[in-house]
Amino acid sequence: MSSRTIALLHPGAMGAALGACLVSRGHRVLWCSAGRSAASAARAREARLEDALSLEMALGEAEIAISVCPPHNALELAQAVAEHKYGGLFIDANAVSPATAREIEETVRAAGADFVDGGIIGLPPRKPGTTRLYLSGNRAAEAAALFAGSALGAIALDGPPGAASALKICYAAWSKGSTALLAGIRALARHQGVEAALLAEWHQSSPQTPARSEEVAQKAEKAWRWVGEMEEIAATFEAAGLPPGFHLAAADIYRRLDVYKGASEPPSIDEALDKLLR
């Protein structure tokens, strides 16, 4: 594929890694520093992204825009893009429900853009085989080709916009939902005075579970971001006629850990459980 000019909105840990994958394939990748943090600027420099200064200037030069942001900001960012009458291809790669993805699609299409729905599974891509970007919509194959040969595996699904988001939702419903569930169970055992006995039983009958129950502490720095993701999952369950309550509770588990946003190192499991039992 020939080199394309792409606006990346915005270079968080995941976004910067995606930008680096695009740069590695010879694409020109823009970002806008207006209103962004010093940490964002550092990530953009490391990924070799080009500063277009403002959203208006980035969109004015880009034929493709990719949105990678916390899920609770995804629709707001799409609205900001639409306000600039962006007419290129808009790829939303956020952890949102299919319904939110379709709302984002309607927003950007009304302003003149085309749309591809995306969902990322895995850590920020550093080496091939670790992370996949699923894409759906009429131009999904074109969007996937942008990353061909990079560390990110991009997969075009045979489905309309919303399909990629649905897959991401189903995956995260278990991967992040189960982390919250185990954290809540361990906090309950601590409150009831049976934590040591529970851990001993887990070691005997379910040896992988003790370590799994500590993942919530290791990932506490990201908990603030997962609140919105759990709420999007709950909305998707409810729209399907399924009970949403479990993932609303998972959202509350992660909300209680949002004090660790930006922490330089993860808390101990004891500290994390104490926060859950506040």
Salt bridges, closest charged atoms under 4 A:
GLU50 OE2 - ARG28 NH2 2.78
GLU61 OE1 - ARG28 NH2 2.76
GLU63 OE1 - ARG4 NE 2.84
GLU105 OE2 - ARG109 NE 2.89
ASP114 OD1 - ARG109 NH1 2.82
ASP114 OD2 - ARG139 NH1 3.38
GLU142 OE2 - ARG4 NH2 3.17
GLU142 OE1 - ARG139 NE 2.83
GLU195 OE2 - ARG186 NE 2.72
GLU195 OE1 - ARG190 NE 2.76
GLU214 OE2 - ARG186 NH1 3.57
GLU215 OE1 - ARG212 NH1 2.82
GLU215 OE1 - LYS219 NZ 3.32
GLU229 OE2 - LYS168 NZ 3.77
GLU229 OE1 - LYS176 NZ 3.03
GLU231 OE2 - ARG255 NH2 2.72
ASP252 OD1 - ARG255 NH1 3.58
ASP252 OD2 - ARG256 NH2 3.24
ASP270 OD1 - ARG190 NH2 2.39
ASP274 OD1 - ARG190 NH1 3.52
